[in-house]
């Protein structure tokens, strides 16, 4: 029984490119969110703005990493 993922090469490459895009694009966005005056309240505590952006970036990067893994597994068969 074969446990490999069977994907057309083009689809595997698209998954890899999409995953790389997520890992490249989101970190600078998070850096800007950290620098924003909306990121901390007057006491220096993180605001909902920072928390939501951190969750958004983390989730997007996790999905990007999973897409890369699936894409490479699809290329390898």
Secondary structure, DSSP 8 states (H G I E B T S, - for coil): ---S----HHHHHHHHHHHHHHHHHHHHHHHHHHHSGGGB-TTS-B-HHHHHHHHHHHHHHHHHHHHHHHHHHHHH-
